[in-house]
Amino acid sequence: MEYLAKGIVRWFIRMLLSMSSQSTKYHFQGKKSYEIKYKDIILPRRYNADFIVYDKIILEAKAIENLTNGHIKQTLNYLAASKLKLGLLVNFGEDSLFHKRIVL
């Protein structure tokens, strides 16, 4: 995917990753939604993770100039809601591909 240029919109990246997962041995599940609980109450809002890889890793894809602490916190919230322990935050919008491993 090194030929992708800066500024490609996020939905396009999601679509390419989904198409790639269908033609490879990797197990991706796209756009998974998780309930949010607060004191045993399920809230009406949900967390929507971009991808789940091998049923164990949340892959959060971004296409922005720079990641912030808010993006890391967002991925941590997805991990907490999903009960998964490992997240991968990937940004296609920087000068070169940037990724960060996040462990809950």
C-alpha positions as CSV (number, residue, x, y, z in Angstrom):
1,M,0.0,0.0,0.0
2,E,3.0,2.2,-0.3
3,Y,1.6,3.8,-3.4
4,L,-1.3,5.5,-1.5
5,A,-0.9,9.2,-1.4
6,K,-1.4,11.5,1.6
7,G,-4.9,12.7,2.0
8,I,-6.8,9.6,1.0
9,V,-10.0,9.5,2.9
10,R,-10.6,7.0,5.6
11,W,-13.6,5.2,4.0
12,F,-11.4,4.5,1.0
13,I,-8.7,3.0,3.2
14,R,-11.3,0.8,5.0
15,M,-12.7,-0.4,1.6
16,L,-9.1,-1.3,0.4
17,L,-8.4,-3.1,3.6
18,S,-11.6,-5.0,3.3
19,M,-10.9,-6.0,-0.2
20,S,-7.4,-7.0,0.7
21,S,-8.6,-9.2,3.5
22,Q,-10.8,-11.2,1.1
23,S,-7.9,-12.1,-1.1
24,T,-5.4,-13.0,1.6
25,K,-5.0,-15.6,4.4
26,Y,-5.6,-12.9,7.0
27,H,-8.9,-12.9,8.9
28,F,-10.4,-9.5,9.1
29,Q,-13.8,-8.5,10.3
30,G,-14.8,-5.0,9.2
31,K,-16.6,-2.3,11.2
32,K,-17.6,-4.1,14.4
33,S,-19.9,-2.4,16.9
34,Y,-19.6,-2.8,20.7
35,E,-22.0,-2.0,23.5
36,I,-20.9,0.6,26.1
37,K,-21.7,-0.3,29.7
38,Y,-21.8,2.0,32.6
39,K,-22.5,0.5,36.1
40,D,-24.3,-2.5,34.4
41,I,-26.4,-0.2,32.2
42,I,-26.0,-0.6,28.5
43,L,-25.9,2.9,27.0
44,P,-27.7,3.8,23.7
45,R,-24.4,4.8,22.1
46,R,-22.0,2.2,20.7
47,Y,-18.3,2.0,19.9
48,N,-17.5,1.2,16.2
49,A,-14.1,-0.4,15.7
50,D,-12.8,-0.2,12.1
51,F,-11.5,-3.8,11.9
52,I,-11.0,-6.9,14.1
53,V,-8.1,-9.1,13.1
54,Y,-8.0,-12.8,14.0
55,D,-10.8,-12.0,16.6
56,K,-8.0,-10.6,18.9
57,I,-6.7,-7.3,17.6
58,I,-8.5,-4.0,17.0
59,L,-7.2,-2.3,13.9
60,E,-8.1,1.4,13.9
61,A,-7.3,3.1,10.6
62,K,-6.8,6.8,10.3
63,A,-6.0,9.1,7.4
64,I,-5.0,12.4,9.1
65,E,-2.0,14.6,9.3
66,N,-1.0,13.6,12.9
67,L,-2.4,11.3,15.5
68,T,-3.2,12.7,18.9
69,N,-3.6,11.3,22.4
70,G,-7.3,11.4,21.7
71,H,-6.9,8.7,19.0
72,I,-5.0,6.5,21.4
73,K,-7.7,7.0,24.1
74,Q,-10.3,6.1,21.5
75,T,-8.5,2.9,20.7
76,L,-8.2,2.1,24.4
77,N,-12.0,2.7,24.8
78,Y,-12.6,0.2,21.9
79,L,-10.3,-2.3,23.7
80,A,-12.2,-1.9,27.0
81,A,-15.6,-2.2,25.3
82,S,-14.6,-5.2,23.3
83,K,-12.7,-7.0,26.1
84,L,-9.8,-7.4,23.7
85,K,-6.2,-6.6,24.9
86,L,-4.4,-5.5,21.7
87,G,-5.0,-2.6,19.4
88,L,-3.1,-1.3,16.3
89,L,-3.6,2.3,15.4
90,V,-2.5,3.0,11.8
91,N,-2.3,6.4,10.2
92,F,-2.1,6.6,6.4
93,G,-2.2,10.4,6.4
94,E,1.4,11.2,7.5
95,D,4.4,11.5,5.2
96,S,5.1,7.8,5.8
97,L,2.9,5.1,7.3
98,F,2.7,5.4,11.0
99,H,1.5,2.7,13.4
100,K,1.3,2.4,17.2
101,R,0.7,-0.8,19.2
102,I,-1.7,-0.3,22.1
103,V,-2.1,-2.8,24.9
104,L,-4.8,-2.7,27.5
